[in-house]
Amino acid sequence: KSTLFKIIGGLALLILGVFLGKSFFASGGESVPVPTGMQYRNVGTSGEDTELTQGKEFSGNIIEVKDGGSIQKAVERAIPGDLIRVFPGTYSENVFIDKDDISMQGVVIKGKWPTLDGKKKINDAFLYSGNGILIENFKIVNYKGNGIMGQAGNNFIIKNNWIYDTGVYGIFPQF
């Protein structure tokens, strides 16, 4: 008798959760009002714009990294305010960002994402210590440590990333 009540109660909670989740998170293609202070830039997915930064305008150069290139070398060339756009392909590297106001933006084209693959040998995909860092639109797989790790950076935005099969944490903003 007790087990039957637990099963019925569990199913009732599951149905209620699904209903509430759908009504709370459904977008249904509706337009969402844009908060003031937001800046938008096209990410190359399907012509839709993606929120990029809040409270500051894009002020730098755009550095592009294509399949076979090095994301880390682009970071080394970047100065505060720059946007690094990474195109679809597989990149096996650790990207260390120790500068402020650097935006890392993966470009998704026809369902193909830029993928950082640690091959179970590299510790972290992205490691940042700068302030005002943006990391969006990446697939991050097979890292021994973390997908994205922050160490003492403030005012960061991490969104729309696929992170799986990491050894410690997917996203770990420390301090």
C-alpha atoms as an extended CHARMM CRD file, in Angstrom:
* protein
*
       175  EXT
         1         1  LYS       CA              0.0000000000        0.0000000000        0.0000000000  PROA      1               0.0000000000
         2         2  SER       CA              2.8000000000        2.4200000000        0.9420000000  PROA      2               0.0000000000
         3         3  THR       CA              4.6960000000        1.6530000000       -2.2780000000  PROA      3               0.0000000000
         4         4  LEU       CA              1.5930000000        2.3140000000       -4.3920000000  PROA      4               0.0000000000
         5         5  PHE       CA              1.1590000000        5.7580000000       -2.7990000000  PROA      5               0.0000000000
         6         6  LYS       CA              4.8300000000        6.5590000000       -3.4330000000  PROA      6               0.0000000000
         7         7  ILE       CA              4.4910000000        5.5930000000       -7.0970000000  PROA      7               0.0000000000
         8         8  ILE       CA              1.2890000000        7.6180000000       -7.5720000000  PROA      8               0.0000000000
         9         9  GLY       CA              2.8080000000       10.5890000000       -5.7220000000  PROA      9               0.0000000000
        10        10  GLY       CA              5.9790000000       10.4030000000       -7.7960000000  PROA      10              0.0000000000
        11        11  LEU       CA              4.0290000000       10.3150000000      -11.0620000000  PROA      11              0.0000000000
        12        12  ALA       CA              1.8900000000       13.2620000000       -9.9420000000  PROA      12              0.0000000000
        13        13  LEU       CA              5.0260000000       15.2890000000       -9.1420000000  PROA      13              0.0000000000
        14        14  LEU       CA              6.5960000000       14.3320000000      -12.4620000000  PROA      14              0.0000000000
        15        15  ILE       CA              3.5250000000       15.4300000000      -14.4340000000  PROA      15              0.0000000000
        16        16  LEU       CA              3.2900000000       18.6740000000      -12.4640000000  PROA      16              0.0000000000
        17        17  GLY       CA              7.0060000000       19.3390000000      -13.0420000000  PROA      17              0.0000000000
        18        18  VAL       CA              6.7350000000       18.7600000000      -16.7870000000  PROA      18              0.0000000000
        19        19  PHE       CA              3.6930000000       21.0230000000      -17.0190000000  PROA      19              0.0000000000
        20        20  LEU       CA              5.2860000000       23.8240000000      -15.0020000000  PROA      20              0.0000000000
        21        21  GLY       CA              8.6010000000       23.4890000000      -16.8390000000  PROA      21              0.0000000000
        22        22  LYS       CA              6.9680000000       23.7900000000      -20.2440000000  PROA      22              0.0000000000
        23        23  SER       CA              4.8600000000       26.7800000000      -19.2720000000  PROA      23              0.0000000000
        24        24  PHE       CA              7.8110000000       28.5370000000      -17.5820000000  PROA      24              0.0000000000
        25        25  PHE       CA             10.4910000000       27.8970000000      -20.2100000000  PROA      25              0.0000000000
        26        26  ALA       CA              8.4320000000       27.8270000000      -23.4110000000  PROA      26              0.0000000000
        27        27  SER       CA              9.3950000000       30.4510000000      -25.9330000000  PROA      27              0.0000000000
        28        28  GLY       CA              7.1490000000       29.3400000000      -28.7720000000  PROA      28              0.0000000000
        29        29  GLY       CA              8.9820000000       31.6430000000      -31.1560000000  PROA      29              0.0000000000
        30        30  GLU       CA              7.7870000000       34.6990000000      -29.2710000000  PROA      30              0.0000000000
        31        31  SER       CA              9.9960000000       37.7390000000      -29.3200000000  PROA      31              0.0000000000
        32        32  VAL       CA             11.6090000000       38.5690000000      -26.0300000000  PROA      32              0.0000000000
        33        33  PRO       CA             11.9140000000       42.2260000000      -25.0390000000  PROA      33              0.0000000000
        34        34  VAL       CA             15.4990000000       43.4340000000      -25.1850000000  PROA      34              0.0000000000
        35        35  PRO       CA             16.7370000000       44.8700000000      -21.9020000000  PROA      35              0.0000000000
        36        36  THR       CA             18.3760000000       48.2730000000      -22.1960000000  PROA      36              0.0000000000
        37        37  GLY       CA             22.1530000000       48.2500000000      -22.2790000000  PROA      37              0.0000000000
        38        38  MET       CA             22.3980000000       44.9730000000      -24.2420000000  PROA      38              0.0000000000
        39        39  GLN       CA             24.5000000000       44.8420000000      -27.3760000000  PROA      39              0.0000000000
        40        40  TYR       CA             23.8740000000       42.2710000000      -30.1120000000  PROA      40              0.0000000000
        41        41  ARG       CA             26.0000000000       40.7370000000      -32.8380000000  PROA      41              0.0000000000
        42        42  ASN       CA             25.2040000000       38.0940000000      -35.4730000000  PROA      42              0.0000000000
        43        43  VAL       CA             26.8320000000       34.7320000000      -34.6910000000  PROA      43              0.0000000000
        44        44  GLY       CA             26.3680000000       33.1210000000      -38.0910000000  PROA      44              0.0000000000
        45        45  THR       CA             23.8810000000       30.4690000000      -37.0040000000  PROA      45              0.0000000000
        46        46  SER       CA             20.7490000000       31.1960000000      -38.9740000000  PROA      46              0.0000000000
        47        47  GLY       CA             20.8180000000       34.9420000000      -39.2470000000  PROA      47              0.0000000000
        48        48  GLU       CA             19.4860000000       35.3000000000      -35.7100000000  PROA      48              0.0000000000
        49        49  ASP       CA             21.2270000000       37.6580000000      -33.3420000000  PROA      49              0.0000000000
        50        50  THR       CA             22.6520000000       36.4340000000      -30.0670000000  PROA      50              0.0000000000
        51        51  GLU       CA             23.0540000000       38.5020000000      -26.9380000000  PROA      51              0.0000000000
        52        52  LEU       CA             26.7260000000       39.2920000000      -26.5650000000  PROA      52              0.0000000000
        53        53  THR       CA             27.4870000000       41.6550000000      -23.7430000000  PROA      53              0.0000000000
        54        54  GLN       CA             25.6380000000       43.6010000000      -21.1370000000  PROA      54              0.0000000000
        55        55  GLY       CA             26.4820000000       47.1400000000      -20.2060000000  PROA      55              0.0000000000
        56        56  LYS       CA             29.3370000000       47.7660000000      -22.6400000000  PROA      56              0.0000000000
        57        57  GLU       CA             29.6640000000       48.3260000000      -26.3430000000  PROA      57              0.0000000000
        58        58  PHE       CA             31.8490000000       46.3280000000      -28.6910000000  PROA      58              0.0000000000
        59        59  SER       CA             34.9710000000       48.4230000000      -29.1250000000  PROA      59              0.0000000000
        60        60  GLY       CA             37.6680000000       46.2410000000      -30.6250000000  PROA      60              0.0000000000
        61        61  ASN       CA             38.7040000000       44.1980000000      -33.6070000000  PROA      61              0.0000000000
        62        62  ILE       CA             37.3450000000       40.8770000000      -34.8130000000  PROA      62              0.0000000000
        63        63  ILE       CA             39.9200000000       38.0880000000      -34.9890000000  PROA      63              0.0000000000
        64        64  GLU       CA             38.8000000000       34.9600000000      -36.8530000000  PROA      64              0.0000000000
        65        65  VAL       CA             40.0590000000       31.4380000000      -36.1900000000  PROA      65              0.0000000000
        66        66  LYS       CA             39.2620000000       28.8020000000      -38.7880000000  PROA      66              0.0000000000
        67        67  ASP       CA             39.6340000000       25.0150000000      -38.6090000000  PROA      67              0.0000000000
        68        68  GLY       CA             43.3290000000       24.1770000000      -38.3290000000  PROA      68              0.0000000000
        69        69  GLY       CA             44.1730000000       27.5040000000      -36.6740000000  PROA      69              0.0000000000
        70        70  SER       CA             45.0590000000       28.1800000000      -33.0410000000  PROA      70              0.0000000000
        71        71  ILE       CA             42.6040000000       29.8200000000      -30.6610000000  PROA      71              0.0000000000
        72        72  GLN       CA             45.4400000000       30.4830000000      -28.1810000000  PROA      72              0.0000000000
        73        73  LYS       CA             47.4460000000       32.3950000000      -30.8000000000  PROA      73              0.0000000000
        74        74  ALA       CA             44.3850000000       34.5670000000      -31.4440000000  PROA      74              0.0000000000
        75        75  VAL       CA             44.1440000000       35.2930000000      -27.6970000000  PROA      75              0.0000000000
        76        76  GLU       CA             47.8250000000       36.2480000000      -27.6400000000  PROA      76              0.0000000000
        77        77  ARG       CA             47.2080000000       38.7720000000      -30.4660000000  PROA      77              0.0000000000
        78        78  ALA       CA             44.0160000000       40.1550000000      -28.9280000000  PROA      78              0.0000000000
        79        79  ILE       CA             43.7770000000       43.3490000000      -26.9180000000  PROA      79              0.0000000000
        80        80  PRO       CA             40.9870000000       44.3060000000      -24.4970000000  PROA      80              0.0000000000
        81        81  GLY       CA             37.7260000000       44.8330000000      -26.3700000000  PROA      81              0.0000000000
        82        82  ASP       CA             38.4930000000       42.3390000000      -29.1570000000  PROA      82              0.0000000000
        83        83  LEU       CA             36.1550000000       39.5840000000      -30.3140000000  PROA      83              0.0000000000
        84        84  ILE       CA             37.6260000000       36.2170000000      -31.2870000000  PROA      84              0.0000000000
        85        85  ARG       CA             35.2440000000       34.3250000000      -33.5880000000  PROA      85              0.0000000000
        86        86  VAL       CA             35.9960000000       30.6110000000      -33.8250000000  PROA      86              0.0000000000
        87        87  PHE       CA             34.5450000000       28.7640000000      -36.8090000000  PROA      87              0.0000000000
        88        88  PRO       CA             33.4400000000       25.1000000000      -36.8990000000  PROA      88              0.0000000000
        89        89  GLY       CA             36.2330000000       22.5710000000      -36.6320000000  PROA      89              0.0000000000
        90        90  THR       CA             38.0600000000       20.5870000000      -33.9650000000  PROA      90              0.0000000000
        91        91  TYR       CA             40.6290000000       22.3510000000      -31.8080000000  PROA      91              0.0000000000
        92        92  SER       CA             42.7620000000       20.3840000000      -29.3280000000  PROA      92              0.0000000000
        93        93  GLU       CA             44.2720000000       22.9610000000      -27.0470000000  PROA      93              0.0000000000
        94        94  ASN       CA             44.1190000000       24.7540000000      -23.7150000000  PROA      94              0.0000000000
        95        95  VAL       CA             43.0420000000       28.3580000000      -24.1640000000  PROA      95              0.0000000000
        96        96  PHE       CA             44.3780000000       30.6530000000      -21.4290000000  PROA      96              0.0000000000
        97        97  ILE       CA             42.8540000000       34.1500000000      -21.3200000000  PROA      97              0.0000000000
        98        98  ASP       CA             44.7490000000       36.4570000000      -18.9770000000  PROA      98              0.0000000000
        99        99  LYS       CA             43.5260000000       39.7450000000      -20.4520000000  PROA      99              0.0000000000
       100       100  ASP       CA             40.4310000000       41.7980000000      -19.6770000000  PROA      100             0.0000000000
       101       101  ASP       CA             37.4090000000       42.2510000000      -21.9690000000  PROA      101             0.0000000000
       102       102  ILE       CA             38.0700000000       39.4430000000      -24.4420000000  PROA      102             0.0000000000
       103       103  SER       CA             35.0350000000       37.8660000000      -26.1260000000  PROA      103             0.0000000000
       104       104  MET       CA             35.2730000000       34.2570000000      -27.3540000000  PROA      104             0.0000000000
       105       105  GLN       CA             32.4260000000       33.4690000000      -29.7270000000  PROA      105             0.0000000000
       106       106  GLY       CA             31.9410000000       30.1730000000      -31.4890000000  PROA      106             0.0000000000
       107       107  VAL       CA             30.2630000000       30.4690000000      -34.8740000000  PROA      107             0.0000000000
       108       108  VAL       CA             27.6800000000       27.7500000000      -35.5390000000  PROA      108             0.0000000000
       109       109  ILE       CA             27.0640000000       27.1010000000      -39.2440000000  PROA      109             0.0000000000
       110       110  LYS       CA             24.4130000000       24.6410000000      -40.4240000000  PROA      110             0.0000000000
       111       111  GLY       CA             24.5250000000       22.7620000000      -37.1180000000  PROA      111             0.0000000000
       112       112  LYS       CA             28.3310000000       22.4970000000      -37.0360000000  PROA      112             0.0000000000
       113       113  TRP       CA             29.9700000000       23.9050000000      -33.9050000000  PROA      113             0.0000000000
       114       114  PRO       CA             33.5470000000       24.7760000000      -33.0360000000  PROA      114             0.0000000000
       115       115  THR       CA             34.6420000000       21.8620000000      -30.8180000000  PROA      115             0.0000000000
       116       116  LEU       CA             37.4490000000       21.8610000000      -28.2840000000  PROA      116             0.0000000000
       117       117  ASP       CA             38.5650000000       18.2410000000      -27.7950000000  PROA      117             0.0000000000
       118       118  GLY       CA             41.0460000000       17.5420000000      -24.9920000000  PROA      118             0.0000000000
       119       119  LYS       CA             41.5370000000       13.9380000000      -26.1540000000  PROA      119             0.0000000000
       120       120  LYS       CA             41.6620000000       12.9080000000      -22.4550000000  PROA      120             0.0000000000
       121       121  LYS       CA             45.1610000000       14.4540000000      -22.3310000000  PROA      121             0.0000000000
       122       122  ILE       CA             44.6580000000       18.2090000000      -21.8730000000  PROA      122             0.0000000000
       123       123  ASN       CA             43.5550000000       19.5080000000      -18.4660000000  PROA      123             0.0000000000
       124       124  ASP       CA             41.2210000000       22.4970000000      -19.1740000000  PROA      124             0.0000000000
       125       125  ALA       CA             39.6400000000       23.8210000000      -22.3790000000  PROA      125             0.0000000000
       126       126  PHE       CA             39.2600000000       27.4840000000      -21.3660000000  PROA      126             0.0000000000
       127       127  LEU       CA             41.0540000000       28.9440000000      -18.3590000000  PROA      127             0.0000000000
       128       128  TYR       CA             40.5100000000       32.6510000000      -17.7560000000  PROA      128             0.0000000000
       129       129  SER       CA             41.7830000000       35.1000000000      -15.1770000000  PROA      129             0.0000000000
       130       130  GLY       CA             40.7810000000       38.3030000000      -16.9470000000  PROA      130             0.0000000000
       131       131  ASN       CA             37.7100000000       40.4080000000      -16.1820000000  PROA      131             0.0000000000
       132       132  GLY       CA             34.8160000000       40.8880000000      -18.6020000000  PROA      132             0.0000000000
       133       133  ILE       CA             35.3190000000       37.5690000000      -20.4170000000  PROA      133             0.0000000000
       134       134  LEU       CA             32.6430000000       36.1160000000      -22.7060000000  PROA      134             0.0000000000
       135       135  ILE       CA             32.6750000000       32.4540000000      -23.7830000000  PROA      135             0.0000000000
       136       136  GLU       CA             29.7270000000       31.3290000000      -25.8980000000  PROA      136             0.0000000000
       137       137  ASN       CA             28.7340000000       28.7580000000      -28.5210000000  PROA      137             0.0000000000
       138       138  PHE       CA             31.3820000000       26.0500000000      -28.0480000000  PROA      138             0.0000000000
       139       139  LYS       CA             31.2930000000       22.2700000000      -27.7330000000  PROA      139             0.0000000000
       140       140  ILE       CA             33.8680000000       21.1450000000      -25.1730000000  PROA      140             0.0000000000
       141       141  VAL       CA             34.6250000000       17.4340000000      -24.7960000000  PROA      141             0.0000000000
       142       142  ASN       CA             37.1560000000       14.9550000000      -23.3610000000  PROA      142             0.0000000000
       143       143  TYR       CA             39.1540000000       17.2010000000      -21.0150000000  PROA      143             0.0000000000
       144       144  LYS       CA             40.8820000000       15.7590000000      -17.9380000000  PROA      144             0.0000000000
       145       145  GLY       CA             40.0190000000       18.7660000000      -15.7670000000  PROA      145             0.0000000000
       146       146  ASN       CA             37.3840000000       21.3980000000      -16.4930000000  PROA      146             0.0000000000
       147       147  GLY       CA             35.5930000000       22.6070000000      -19.5760000000  PROA      147             0.0000000000
       148       148  ILE       CA             35.7050000000       26.2710000000      -18.5590000000  PROA      148             0.0000000000
       149       149  MET       CA             37.5350000000       27.4340000000      -15.4510000000  PROA      149             0.0000000000
       150       150  GLY       CA             37.7950000000       30.9500000000      -14.1210000000  PROA      150             0.0000000000
       151       151  GLN       CA             40.3910000000       32.0490000000      -11.6170000000  PROA      151             0.0000000000
       152       152  ALA       CA             39.6430000000       35.4250000000      -10.0390000000  PROA      152             0.0000000000
       153       153  GLY       CA             38.0170000000       36.9810000000      -13.1270000000  PROA      153             0.0000000000
       154       154  ASN       CA             34.9180000000       39.1160000000      -12.5600000000  PROA      154             0.0000000000
       155       155  ASN       CA             31.9630000000       40.1430000000      -14.7560000000  PROA      155             0.0000000000
       156       156  PHE       CA             32.1410000000       37.1100000000      -17.0210000000  PROA      156             0.0000000000
       157       157  ILE       CA             29.4510000000       35.6410000000      -19.2890000000  PROA      157             0.0000000000
       158       158  ILE       CA             29.4600000000       31.9210000000      -20.0610000000  PROA      158             0.0000000000
       159       159  LYS       CA             26.5130000000       30.7210000000      -22.1150000000  PROA      159             0.0000000000
       160       160  ASN       CA             25.2420000000       28.3880000000      -24.7820000000  PROA      160             0.0000000000
       161       161  ASN       CA             28.1210000000       25.9160000000      -24.4740000000  PROA      161             0.0000000000
       162       162  TRP       CA             27.9170000000       22.1020000000      -24.6830000000  PROA      162             0.0000000000
       163       163  ILE       CA             30.2830000000       20.6120000000      -22.1430000000  PROA      163             0.0000000000
       164       164  TYR       CA             30.5380000000       16.8900000000      -21.5690000000  PROA      164             0.0000000000
       165       165  ASP       CA             32.9930000000       14.2170000000      -20.5340000000  PROA      165             0.0000000000
       166       166  THR       CA             35.2600000000       16.4060000000      -18.4210000000  PROA      166             0.0000000000
       167       167  GLY       CA             37.1560000000       14.9320000000      -15.5050000000  PROA      167             0.0000000000
       168       168  VAL       CA             36.2650000000       17.4590000000      -12.8080000000  PROA      168             0.0000000000
       169       169  TYR       CA             33.7150000000       20.2150000000      -13.5790000000  PROA      169             0.0000000000
       170       170  GLY       CA             32.0220000000       21.4290000000      -16.7230000000  PROA      170             0.0000000000
       171       171  ILE       CA             32.1240000000       25.0840000000      -15.6460000000  PROA      171             0.0000000000
       172       172  PHE       CA             34.0670000000       26.1550000000      -12.5520000000  PROA      172             0.0000000000
       173       173  PRO       CA             34.2420000000       29.9200000000      -11.8750000000  PROA      173             0.0000000000
       174       174  GLN       CA             36.6370000000       29.9880000000       -8.8940000000  PROA      174             0.0000000000
       175       175  PHE       CA             37.0070000000       33.0220000000       -6.5660000000  PROA      175             0.0000000000
